[in-house]
Amino acid sequence: MSTIHPENAALIYHYQAELKHGRGYNHKTIDAALRHIWQFDRHTGSTDFRKVTRKMIADFKDYLMEQQPRSDGKALSASTIVHTFGNLKAFFEWLSHQDGYRRTISSQIYNHFSSPRDLVEIAGAAAPKFVPSVDQLKIILSKMPTYAPTQRRDRAMLAALFLFGVRDGALISLRLKHVDIDRKQVFQDAREVNTKFSKTSVVDWFPLGEEIETIVTEWIHELRSLGAGDDDPLCPTTPFKPWIGTGSIELEFLTTAAPVRRVLRKAASAAGVPYFKPHAIRSTVARLFDEWASSPSELKALSQNLGHNQIGTTLKYYGAMDNETKRDVIATIRERQKNPPAYELAERIRNAGPEMEKLILSTIEVFELKNK
């Protein structure tokens, strides 16, 4: 086993501080970057970073590329390899600006960590994922048992993911005070709620109807009736712990989102729906935006409510159509091209409302009888 070069270790330590304090990265991102740097350091036998050659980089790249996925699925994915190269390129680029390294670390060195373009394309390709429809989510909720408090909590967790459109990590850290029933809002206070990028935001409940809202509000009322306070969790651990000699309960926060996934897996199976990750529910909500939004400003509001500053983020990562919907839309366009006037008339009749539609159709029938 090779000895770690002391100057390499010192530089990696300083780079860790740069990522944390200089760039504000979270610990997961930092851990991944350091892991990849140490991996390269081990592969080169802890060669002084100033003496790293293009051949060393090429050998390391070949070593990782040989570990691309096999049929057993035990090797590295294209995404992991691309991220490894990217982290090393960023590290050596930073290194090229440090005292004592400016002359030895050049762009000709760190640019050699660039990933092959075909591997980048493979890594960036979105793997097909199952996204439940609104009807499927409602079926799952309707089939969930509600006899015990634990079961009602489980159903409320899934309904809240749907209604609020939040991530499961944020959901398990929400306190009762964060949910405003009257205003139909959720205050994601980053000081207390585990939000992405520690971002504070106000989320308005998505317009999913009273059925979904009632599941959540009834659960909140139940917790309140048991003595839960503002700082107690919306989704506590179970079973609840009664305070000795009092009529209230002690509520504790879930420490991870694993219980949410377990509840979802069990509920989906019972309803005959394929399993999907909690995050997929955000895609379900995003796919409703076309139906809900009637103007660019409404689409922007919905996208922002999902936590995105740019509509493009919603459309790229969450709003992709499933193949069946895409097929129906293209079929509709095809029919419209065959007979534009007739299609436009049919659309106007459909959009006129049931009463007006009935009147228009009866008028057409009378007109046709008179002209026979």
C-alpha positions in Angstrom: 0.0 0.0 0.0 1.5 3.3 -1.1 2.2 6.2 1.4 0.0 9.2 1.0 2.0 12.2 -0.2 1.8 14.9 2.6 1.5 17.8 0.2 -1.3 16.1 -1.7 -3.2 15.5 1.6 -2.8 19.1 2.6 -4.1 20.3 -0.8 -7.1 18.0 -0.6 -7.8 19.4 2.9 -7.7 23.0 1.6 -9.8 22.1 -1.4 -12.4 20.7 1.0 -12.6 24.1 2.8 -12.8 25.8 -0.6 -15.9 23.7 -1.6 -17.6 24.1 1.8 -16.9 27.8 2.5 -15.9 29.3 -0.8 -18.5 27.6 -3.0 -21.1 26.7 -0.4 -21.5 23.0 -1.5 -23.4 20.6 0.7 -21.6 17.7 2.4 -22.8 15.1 -0.1 -21.4 17.0 -3.0 -18.1 17.6 -1.1 -17.8 13.9 -0.1 -18.3 12.8 -3.7 -15.6 15.2 -5.0 -13.1 14.1 -2.3 -13.8 10.4 -2.9 -13.0 10.8 -6.6 -9.8 12.8 -5.9 -8.6 10.2 -3.4 -9.4 7.4 -5.9 -7.1 9.1 -8.4 -4.5 9.7 -5.8 -4.4 6.0 -4.9 -4.3 4.9 -8.6 -1.2 7.0 -9.2 0.5 5.7 -6.1 0.0 9.2 -4.5 2.2 10.9 -7.0 2.9 14.6 -6.3 0.1 16.5 -8.1 2.8 18.6 -9.7 4.2 15.5 -11.4 0.9 14.1 -12.7 1.3 13.4 -16.5 -1.2 13.1 -19.3 -0.4 9.3 -19.4 -1.4 8.9 -15.7 -4.7 10.6 -16.5 -5.2 8.5 -19.6 -4.4 5.3 -17.6 -6.9 6.3 -14.9 -9.6 7.1 -17.5 -9.0 3.7 -19.2 -9.2 2.0 -15.7 -12.6 3.6 -15.0 -13.9 3.1 -18.5 -13.2 -0.6 -18.3 -15.6 -0.7 -15.3 -18.6 0.4 -17.3 -21.8 -1.6 -16.6 -21.8 -5.2 -17.4 -24.9 -7.5 -17.6 -24.6 -8.2 -13.8 -25.0 -4.5 -13.1 -22.1 -4.5 -10.6 -19.8 -2.1 -12.5 -19.7 1.7 -12.6 -22.4 3.6 -14.4 -21.7 6.1 -17.1 -23.0 8.9 -14.8 -20.6 7.9 -12.1 -17.6 7.9 -14.4 -18.6 11.3 -15.9 -19.0 12.8 -12.4 -15.6 11.4 -11.4 -13.8 13.0 -14.4 -15.7 16.2 -13.8 -14.7 16.4 -10.1 -11.0 15.7 -11.0 -11.0 18.3 -13.7 -12.5 20.9 -11.3 -9.9 20.0 -8.7 -6.9 20.3 -11.0 -8.2 23.5 -12.4 -8.4 25.0 -8.9 -4.9 23.6 -8.3 -3.6 25.5 -11.3 -4.3 28.8 -9.4 -2.5 27.8 -6.2 1.0 29.0 -5.3 3.7 26.6 -6.4 1.4 24.9 -8.9 0.6 27.6 -11.5 3.6 26.6 -13.7 3.2 22.9 -13.5 -0.6 22.5 -13.7 -1.9 23.9 -17.0 -5.1 23.6 -19.0 -3.3 21.0 -21.1 -3.3 18.8 -18.0 -6.7 19.3 -16.4 -8.6 19.4 -19.7 -7.4 15.8 -20.2 -10.0 14.8 -17.5 -12.8 15.7 -19.9 -15.2 12.9 -20.5 -15.7 11.3 -23.9 -18.7 12.8 -25.6 -20.5 9.6 -26.2 -20.2 8.8 -22.5 -21.6 12.2 -21.6 -24.6 11.5 -23.8 -25.2 8.1 -22.2 -24.9 9.6 -18.7 -27.3 12.4 -19.6 -29.9 10.2 -21.1 -33.0 10.1 -18.8 -33.8 6.6 -17.8 -37.5 5.7 -18.3 -39.2 6.0 -14.9 -42.8 5.2 -14.0 -44.9 8.2 -13.1 -48.3 7.5 -11.6 -51.4 9.1 -13.1 -53.7 11.2 -10.9 -56.3 8.3 -11.0 -53.7 5.8 -9.9 -52.7 8.0 -6.9 -56.3 8.4 -6.0 -56.8 4.7 -6.2 -53.8 4.1 -3.9 -55.2 6.6 -1.4 -58.7 5.2 -1.5 -57.5 1.6 -0.8 -55.3 2.5 2.1 -56.7 1.3 5.5 -57.6 4.0 8.0 -58.6 2.1 11.2 -55.6 3.0 13.2 -53.7 6.3 13.8 -50.6 4.8 12.1 -52.6 4.0 9.0 -54.2 7.5 8.9 -50.7 9.0 9.2 -49.5 6.8 6.3 -52.4 7.9 4.1 -51.8 11.6 5.0 -48.1 11.4 4.2 -48.9 10.3 0.6 -51.7 12.8 0.2 -49.4 15.6 1.5 -46.7 14.7 -1.0 -49.4 15.0 -3.8 -51.1 18.2 -2.4 -47.9 20.1 -1.5 -45.6 18.8 -4.3 -42.7 18.7 -1.8 -39.8 16.3 -1.6 -40.0 13.5 0.9 -37.0 14.9 2.9 -38.9 18.2 3.3 -42.2 16.4 4.2 -40.7 14.5 7.2 -39.2 17.7 8.7 -42.4 19.8 8.4 -44.0 20.9 11.7 -47.7 21.5 12.2 -47.0 25.3 12.3 -45.7 25.2 8.8 -49.1 24.1 7.4 -51.7 26.9 7.1 -55.0 25.2 6.5 -56.9 28.5 6.2 -54.6 30.0 3.5 -53.9 26.5 2.0 -50.2 27.1 2.2 -47.0 25.4 3.5 -44.1 27.5 4.8 -40.9 25.7 4.0 -38.7 27.4 6.5 -35.1 26.3 5.7 -34.1 26.8 9.3 -36.3 23.9 10.3 -37.4 22.2 7.0 -35.0 20.0 5.0 -35.3 21.8 1.7 -33.1 21.4 -1.4 -30.3 23.9 -1.3 -31.7 25.1 2.1 -34.1 27.2 0.2 -37.0 28.9 2.1 -40.3 29.1 0.2 -44.0 29.4 0.5 -45.9 26.6 -1.2 -49.6 26.9 -2.1 -51.5 23.7 -2.2 -52.0 22.5 -5.7 -55.6 22.5 -7.0 -56.3 18.8 -6.5 -59.7 19.0 -5.0 -61.3 18.7 -1.6 -60.9 14.9 -1.5 -57.1 15.1 -1.2 -57.2 18.3 1.0 -59.5 16.6 3.5 -57.2 13.6 4.0 -54.4 16.1 5.1 -56.6 18.5 7.1 -58.4 15.7 9.0 -55.0 14.2 10.0 -53.8 17.6 11.3 -57.0 18.0 13.3 -56.5 14.6 14.7 -53.0 15.4 15.8 -54.2 18.6 17.4 -57.0 16.8 19.2 -54.3 14.5 20.7 -52.5 17.4 22.1 -49.9 18.1 19.4 -48.4 21.6 19.3 -47.1 23.9 16.6 -43.6 22.4 16.8 -44.7 18.8 16.6 -44.1 16.9 13.3 -46.7 16.6 10.6 -45.6 13.0 10.0 -44.4 11.6 13.4 -42.9 8.2 14.1 -45.3 5.5 15.3 -46.5 4.2 17.6 -47.1 7.4 19.5 -45.7 7.6 23.1 -48.3 8.7 25.7 -47.1 11.0 28.4 -47.5 9.3 31.8 -50.5 10.9 33.7 -51.5 13.2 30.9 -53.9 13.0 28.0 -51.3 14.2 25.5 -48.7 12.4 23.4 -45.0 12.7 22.7 -44.4 13.0 19.0 -41.0 12.4 17.4 -39.7 13.2 13.9 -38.8 10.6 11.4 -35.0 10.6 11.0 -35.0 9.5 7.3 -37.5 9.3 4.5 -37.2 5.5 4.3 -40.6 4.9 6.1 -42.3 7.1 3.4 -40.9 4.8 0.7 -41.9 1.7 2.6 -45.5 3.0 3.0 -45.7 3.9 -0.7 -44.3 0.5 -1.8 -46.9 -1.3 0.4 -49.8 0.9 -0.7 -49.0 0.7 -4.4 -48.8 -3.1 -4.2 -52.2 -3.3 -2.5 -53.7 -1.1 -5.2 -52.2 -3.0 -8.0 -50.0 0.0 -9.1 -46.3 -0.4 -10.0 -44.0 0.9 -7.4 -42.6 4.4 -7.9 -40.4 6.6 -5.8 -42.0 9.4 -3.8 -40.2 12.0 -6.0 -42.2 10.7 -9.0 -45.3 12.3 -7.5 -43.8 15.7 -8.3 -43.7 14.6 -11.9 -47.4 13.7 -11.7 -48.2 17.2 -10.5 -46.0 18.8 -13.1 -47.8 16.9 -15.9 -51.0 18.6 -14.8 -49.7 22.0 -15.5 -50.7 22.0 -19.2 -54.3 21.2 -18.1 -54.3 23.8 -15.3 -52.5 26.7 -16.9 -54.3 28.9 -19.4 -51.6 31.6 -19.7 -47.8 31.9 -19.4 -48.1 33.7 -16.0 -50.2 30.7 -14.6 -47.6 28.3 -15.9 -44.9 30.3 -14.2 -46.8 30.4 -10.9 -47.2 26.6 -11.0 -43.6 26.0 -11.8 -42.5 28.4 -9.1 -44.8 26.6 -6.7 -42.9 23.4 -7.4 -39.7 25.1 -6.4 -38.3 26.0 -9.8 -37.1 29.5 -10.7 -37.2 28.6 -14.4 -40.1 27.0 -16.2 -37.6 25.2 -18.4 -36.5 23.2 -15.3 -40.1 21.9 -14.8 -40.6 21.1 -18.4 -37.2 19.3 -18.8 -37.1 17.2 -15.7 -40.7 16.8 -14.6 -43.1 17.6 -17.4 -42.1 15.1 -20.0 -45.1 13.4 -21.5 -45.6 9.6 -21.3 -45.6 7.8 -24.6 -49.4 7.2 -24.5 -50.2 10.9 -24.0 -47.7 11.9 -26.7 -49.4 9.5 -29.1 -52.9 10.9 -28.3 -51.7 14.5 -28.8 -50.1 13.7 -32.2 -53.2 11.8 -33.2 -55.3 14.9 -32.4 -52.9 17.1 -34.5 -53.2 14.6 -37.4 -57.0 14.7 -37.3 -57.0 18.5 -37.1 -54.8 18.6 -40.3 -57.2 16.3 -42.2 -60.2 18.6 -41.6 -59.3 21.9 -39.9 -62.8 23.6 -40.0 -64.7 20.6 -38.7 -62.2 20.0 -36.0 -62.3 23.7 -34.8 -66.1 23.5 -34.7 -66.0 20.3 -32.7 -63.5 21.9 -30.3 -65.7 25.0 -29.8 -68.7 22.8 -29.1 -66.8 20.7 -26.5 -65.5 23.9 -24.8 -68.9 25.6 -24.7 -70.1 23.7 -21.6 -72.7 20.9 -21.3 -75.8 23.0 -21.6 -74.5 25.1 -24.5 -73.2 21.9 -26.2 -76.6 20.3 -25.9 -78.3 23.4 -27.4 -75.9 23.6 -30.3 -76.2 20.0 -31.2 -80.0 20.1 -31.0 -79.9 23.1 -33.3 -77.7 21.3 -35.8 -80.2 18.3 -35.8 -83.2 20.6 -36.5 -81.2 22.3 -39.3 -80.4 18.9 -40.8 -84.0 17.7 -40.7 -85.3 20.9 -42.4 -82.8 20.4 -45.2 -83.5 16.7 -45.9 
